[in-house]
Amino acid sequence: MMKSGGTILPRLDEGIRTLATDKQMWWEQPYRIVQTNLRLIDASLDPASLARQARDFGASAITFNVGGIYAFYPTELPLHARNPYITGDLTGEMLAAARREGLRMVGRFDLSKGTKLAYDAHPEWFVHNRAGEPQEYNGTYQACVNGGWAKDYALQILREGISRYDLDGAFFNMTGYQPVDYSGRNRGMCHCANCQSAFAGMFGRELPEREDFSDPAYADYILFKRRTSQAAAQNIYDTVKQLRPSTGIMGNGKGACDFMRLEIQRAVSRPAPEWPHQPGELARWGAAIGRGRAYSCASTNFLDYQWRYASETSHNHMLRFGQQIANGAQIDYYLLGLFDQPNREPLEPVHRFMEWHKANGEHLTGTRSAARVALYHSRTADLHAGATASGKTRNQCFRGAYRLLLEARIPFDFVSDEQMEDADIAEQLARYDVIVLPNTACMSDAEAAAFDAYVAAGGTVIATGETGLYDDRGNRRGEFALASFPAGAPREAIAGLETYFAIGEAELDFPETRLAHLDGWYFPAAAKPGAEAMLSLMPVQQYGPPELCFPQDLASAGPGVLTRAHGEGRVVWLPWLPEWLYFRDGLAEHRDLLAQLIKRATRAPIKLEGAGAIEVTVRDKGDCRMVHLVNYAGQRGSAYEEPPAIAGLRLGVRDVSGTGKALVSGAEIASGSVDAEGYCWIDVPPVKYFEVLVLPRAKA
Ligand SMILES: [Zn+2]
């Protein structure tokens, strides 16, 4: 259900006084959670002292263990292992201490695993791979989504915890299918009797042997996992709500919830280059799928699972927080253990950030993005990429498009494929002048119909590569899914081209560039009548020895851009992957090509001038327009260090007038002259980690 993003919410941070009022809605007010992931040995902690530390740290809520694998209270359920170090009721004492300090408490449950106690009693409740081996890890056993632990016993644990403790929220760790263990080993998908019978009941066939598209049952298995995970999340949600409706359910974006907790974490095994945009990416996704729900992206203090006490730098946390608030997220900071970290470097800077957020929360929450451009995020296309010709490029296409929009300083949101069957999808899409579909190969008929309607009503779709060439199960279509597409009769993709596109004199705005290079894919198809072509694909040229490196054949082998009107709008298709090339090579012509095509179809809410690696977003709330600027200059590869402040930026903002303020520097912001296009120009104070300019909106 859509909730208004612009509601003026009651003031937060009233501490204990707000606990009695408006309790169900606390997560819709600004919050700053500190998540303590307790170890068994933390049983001896002093709750009063921890609550005071969290409060002094600037937190408004604390996440604290309740139960699941181990109970941190005296559970009466025989298969629910008690933390052996517990002498009293740690959870209950902590809840009382949190209350005294005016903190909310989110109870942490890990229902994804049980101990040997439960496994020995009911091995059939737990994951067993094809070889019949349980997924054991340090004496814990992964529970099967379709087994008796997940479907019944975990809910008994939950009932016990929720009925005993008046928790403000509940967080559930690692729910769903998790074949990869903490060591990063894939232990194999579950082949237990419950999975076999549930899968046979749903699809009338046997489980796939492998989790890839070479197995004909794999597409069904993707759907199976999704349906059963959603049903499990719904069970958890209903169980809590029946007992205590005021407890807010934190979701992970994959099932029923009141608000969302996503997580930012490095995994050292991820392929280079380092991707510094994970916080903004998650926050944008949270905004898209949340449909008005609050969301936060817990910033994990540690580097990776294997090194729980190797801390990320404070500079990394600040870059993460800057991206998150720029994209409407709340704050969550995740410690393994307590505040006595062996590396204290991040703690004081994060504390200062928390205090700043506390003072400025009203401008950071309940806002609504003013972006006019959206990047299409498709979990379906991600999951089924392995079934498509260019699927190996999928992730880099998406990230290339992400970087390209950000580095072209075009404010953008996500639209998610999970929104596309909403009853009000036309209204949701109508907020955007342009939607970019980066090689979004797999798409349902319903998604395609929603895009066609969006284009017919005046929107512009800019698509690349194989967009719409497959259905939502990865089966290749005979035609592109969008009826509004400027091309038809797709032919077989050409891989491994090493050539160029020639840019015509009058084509776009490239006064100094005549060629844009192409490495890799080209997707030939027939232009529909009325389609306008730009850029010419050059036949492959000789490139060695140098004496022979000159063009010998200038005939066009196909267009680089096809554009066609459809109703009031248009579809622009690039039958190649410039965003993938931008991700890899970072040359300006690929970025500028797409940026120019976008700018033809929209008038951005801002323009930013001046050198520097800056992300810019625009958010509105009531009479204010907030412009967020995030400085990436502290990141070099995998290192996140103190950034130099970026000075000399000039910002043009539409629809503002009068005097505003900068929330970080404290400077007063005088709005300057308004140009012919209606942009009011402002001198931006130097931006250290990030800055938020609050500007009065012009009266209509
Ligand atoms: Zn199973």
Boltz pocket constraint, residues with backbone or C-beta under 6 A from the ligand:
constraints:
  - pocket:
      binder: B
      contacts: [[A, 126], [A, 127], [A, 128], [A, 144], [A, 145], [A, 146], [A, 147], [A, 190], [A, 191], [A, 192], [A, 193], [A, 194], [A, 195], [A, 196]]
      max_distance: 6.0
